[in-house]
């Protein structure tokens, strides 16, 4: 099989002419793989723009999911290979996110946003028990909603088919039901603090740092324009989503940035 992509948790292979294999690292939790398969199936059946999940397979000592192959390129790739169209791509990113959030999880089949966040906050080793308690108490005060949320929405998880002028959203391991403002806040945290892999193309790394502020501001402002959400509603979720992100295996510099976001907002709670 031909390797066509790599991430922190899985490698992506061309599996057939119209399928790809997402092959998880050895020892990756089976429950998490089954969860991604289940969520992707549910959302595809609901008519959302997500690839069809076809089967879970064993490949040596690793497990993987065979997905429908989505034609096109990631939004991230398009942003940096077509700089004159950057603003258009950023607006498409926001519009695609807003379309997901228009759908409700009426049957409550997805994990709850607050349960997912609270579990991650409890597991992180980068916060004191006192700070965790304060953040969890604060989380209970935020809105309870049941809209479809991705939980890890960023330009590398959006596939753009330019021929069809259509976007598909991939990687639904963190799919959940909750408040769109919290989902957008998660994207803001990723975009403002995220770092590219060390082996990323130097030109792409330079372009990302050069255009990072343009991407963040354009995405947030256009999402607010489309949805009617305010920055205050989005910002209110940054503390818990940033704290939950500390549970992930982030590179040192990125972890420091996210930890600073958390500490700054904890200090603000005291003022």
TATAMO-V945894 format. One record per residue. N is the residue number from 1. RES is the residue in one small letter. PHI is phi in whole degrees, 0 to 359 (* if undefined). OMEGA is omega in whole degrees, -180 to 180 (999 if undefined). Layout:
((N:RES:PHI:OMEGA) (N:RES:PHI:OMEGA))
This chain:
((1:x:*:-179) (2:x:269:177) (3:x:288:-179) (4:x:239:179) (5:x:189:179) (6:x:221:176) (7:x:224:-178) (8:x:289:-175) (9:x:251:-173) (10:x:204:172) (11:x:251:-179) (12:x:248:-179) (13:x:238:169) (14:x:288:-174) (15:x:259:174) (16:x:201:-177) (17:x:296:-177) (18:x:232:180) (19:x:219:172) (20:x:234:177) (21:x:245:173) (22:x:265:-174) (23:x:257:-174) (24:x:283:179) (25:x:298:179) (26:x:304:180) (27:x:88:178) (28:x:296:-174) (29:x:302:179) (30:x:300:-178) (31:x:300:180) (32:x:291:178) (33:x:294:179) (34:x:297:179) (35:x:295:179) (36:x:297:179) (37:x:300:-177) (38:x:296:-178) (39:x:296:-179) (40:x:296:177) (41:x:299:-178) (42:x:301:-176) (43:x:286:176) (44:x:295:179) (45:x:295:179) (46:x:282:178) (47:x:94:178) (48:x:282:-178) (49:x:283:179) (50:x:227:179) (51:x:291:176) (52:x:284:174) (53:x:270:-170) (54:x:258:179) (55:x:191:172) (56:x:259:-178) (57:x:229:172) (58:x:257:177) (59:x:227:-173) (60:x:66:179) (61:x:262:-179) (62:x:238:176) (63:x:249:180) (64:x:209:176) (65:x:244:173) (66:x:271:-180) (67:x:245:165) (68:x:304:180) (69:x:275:179) (70:x:266:180) (71:x:284:178) (72:x:128:180) (73:x:234:176) (74:x:291:177) (75:x:301:180) (76:x:298:180) (77:x:297:-179) (78:x:297:-179) (79:x:303:-172) (80:x:261:174) (81:x:261:178) (82:x:226:-175) (83:x:307:-180) (84:x:297:-178) (85:x:256:-175) (86:x:302:-178) (87:x:298:178) (88:x:299:-180) (89:x:295:179) (90:x:297:178) (91:x:294:177) (92:x:296:178) (93:x:299:180) (94:x:293:-178) (95:x:294:178) (96:x:296:179) (97:x:295:180) (98:x:298:180) (99:x:296:176) (100:x:299:-176) (101:x:291:178) (102:x:287:-179) (103:x:267:-180) (104:x:254:176) (105:x:261:-174) (106:x:299:-177) (107:x:272:179) (108:x:53:-179) (109:x:266:-180) (110:x:261:176) (111:x:300:179) (112:x:283:179) (113:x:306:-177) (114:x:293:178) (115:x:292:178) (116:x:297:-179) (117:x:295:-177) (118:x:295:178) (119:x:296:180) (120:x:294:180) (121:x:297:179) (122:x:295:-176) (123:x:277:-176) (124:x:296:179) (125:x:258:-176) (126:x:262:179) (127:x:233:176) (128:x:287:178) (129:x:298:178) (130:x:296:179) (131:x:293:178) (132:x:301:-179) (133:x:298:179) (134:x:297:-179) (135:x:292:179) (136:x:294:176) (137:x:297:179) (138:x:295:-179) (139:x:302:-179) (140:x:296:-178) (141:x:277:-177) (142:x:278:-175) (143:x:299:174) (144:x:257:177) (145:x:224:-176) (146:x:231:177) (147:x:279:177) (148:x:292:179) (149:x:235:-177) (150:x:276:178) (151:x:87:179) (152:x:202:-172) (153:x:276:177) (154:x:205:-171) (155:x:299:179) (156:x:278:178) (157:x:253:177) (158:x:237:179) (159:x:262:-178) (160:x:247:173) (161:x:261:-175) (162:x:292:179) (163:x:298:-179) (164:x:265:-175) (165:x:52:-176) (166:x:226:179) (167:x:248:170) (168:x:239:-178) (169:x:253:-175) (170:x:246:176) (171:x:61:-175) (172:x:258:179) (173:x:302:-177) (174:x:258:179) (175:x:302:-176) (176:x:205:178) (177:x:247:-177) (178:x:181:-176) (179:x:269:177) (180:x:307:179) (181:x:300:178) (182:x:289:179) (183:x:292:177) (184:x:292:177) (185:x:299:177) (186:x:300:179) (187:x:297:178) (188:x:299:179) (189:x:298:180) (190:x:298:-175) (191:x:290:-178) (192:x:278:-175) (193:x:247:-173) (194:x:295:177) (195:x:232:179) (196:x:277:178) (197:x:302:-179) (198:x:301:-177) (199:x:268:179) (200:x:293:178) (201:x:306:-179) (202:x:306:179) (203:x:293:178) (204:x:292:179) (205:x:301:180) (206:x:295:180) (207:x:297:180) (208:x:297:180) (209:x:294:-179) (210:x:293:-174) (211:x:255:-176) (212:x:306:-178) (213:x:298:179) (214:x:297:180) (215:x:294:-177) (216:x:297:-177) (217:x:295:-180) (218:x:295:180) (219:x:296:-178) (220:x:296:-177) (221:x:296:-179) (222:x:288:177) (223:x:298:179) (224:x:297:178) (225:x:299:-177) (226:x:286:-170) (227:x:262:-173) (228:x:85:175) (229:x:294:176) (230:x:259:176) (231:x:297:180) (232:x:299:179) (233:x:294:179) (234:x:291:-176) (235:x:300:-178) (236:x:297:-179) (237:x:266:-173) (238:x:298:-179) (239:x:303:-178) (240:x:290:-179) (241:x:289:176) (242:x:292:179) (243:x:298:179) (244:x:294:-180) (245:x:293:179) (246:x:295:179) (247:x:284:-179) (248:x:279:180) (249:x:275:-177) (250:x:275:172) (251:x:301:-174) (252:x:309:-178) (253:x:295:179) (254:x:291:178) (255:x:300:178) (256:x:298:180) (257:x:296:-179) (258:x:292:178) (259:x:298:178) (260:x:294:176) (261:x:302:-179) (262:x:294:-178) (263:x:296:179) (264:x:299:-178) (265:x:281:171) (266:x:296:178) (267:x:296:-180) (268:x:292:178) (269:x:297:-179) (270:x:280:-174) (271:x:271:999))
